[in-house]
Amino acid sequence: MRLWRVDDVMTRDVVAVQTGTPYRAVVDLLISRRVSAVPVVTRFQRVVGIVSEADLMHKVEAAGGEPRLVLGRRRRAEQAKAGARTAGDVMTSPVVTVLPSLSVAAAARRMHQAQVKRLPVEDELGRLIGIVSRGDLLKVHLRIDEDIRRDVVDEILPHALGAPDATVRVETRDGVVTLRGRVHFRSAAERIASLARQVPGVVGVADGLTYDVDDSMMVGSDLGTPFGVA
């Protein structure tokens, strides 16, 4: 089963700026291209920062505001961005980046851990080749039901059972995989359901499989595998 990767969903036609790009030019670029952020790169296309709408809004927020006498570290950083004249002044740095070979699931975890909405994509030499957003990662759930079902039938069942098994019936609707039928071992039934949940585009699994032998306690037995062990 082939897992979806960042390069399956990323935006390749990515627009970038350099540290010396004027603030106004960055604003114009975001509006004209209808994007919410742009990477900041060197002349060798190495990512050194990113400028988002949130970064640019500090100048709008500060317009006409009264200065504070006591400023914390975060407030001082925001005030510095409010006075920015170039992309280098206002950008957020360092930037969390990903390789195109990273799985969509791993990219989603990295995005969540870093609390960011997008990740610049770099090649093996560290050069910008794309950008992946939260919306891009959601594309995996646009897979049609028949493609998802085919993955389960052609990839999951033979792998879990050692051979195709006509006793297992697979239905897919709106990304939900329904499994019905009977297999010999409990471990096989649970492995099928577990692997089905990992198929790209699967929203959920309705596990209706039953089994003849509970091999969960057969440690060391030739009949099956211990419960929870692949």
HELIX and SHEET records of a PDB file:
HELIX    1   1 VAL A    6  VAL A    9  1                                   4    
HELIX    2   2 TYR A   23  ARG A   33  1                                  11    
HELIX    3   3 GLU A   53  ALA A   62  1                                  10    
HELIX    4   4 ARG A   73  ALA A   82  1                                  10    
HELIX    5   5 ALA A   87  VAL A   90  1                                   4    
HELIX    6   6 VAL A  104  ALA A  114  1                                  11    
HELIX    7   7 ARG A  134  LEU A  137  1                                   4    
HELIX    8   8 LEU A  138  LEU A  142  5                                   5    
HELIX    9   9 ASP A  145  ASP A  151  1                                   7    
HELIX   10  10 VAL A  152  ILE A  156  3                                   5    
HELIX   11  11 LEU A  157  LEU A  161  1                                   5    
HELIX   12  12 ARG A  186  ARG A  197  1                                  12    
SHEET    1   A 2 ALA A  37  VAL A  41  0                                        
SHEET    2   A 2 VAL A  47  SER A  52 -1                                        
SHEET    1   B 2 ARG A 118  GLU A 122  0                                        
SHEET    2   B 2 LEU A 128  SER A 133 -1                                        
SHEET    1   C 3 ARG A 169  ARG A 173  0                                        
SHEET    2   C 3 VAL A 176  PHE A 185 -1                                        
SHEET    3   C 3 GLY A 204  VAL A 213  1                                        
END                                                                             
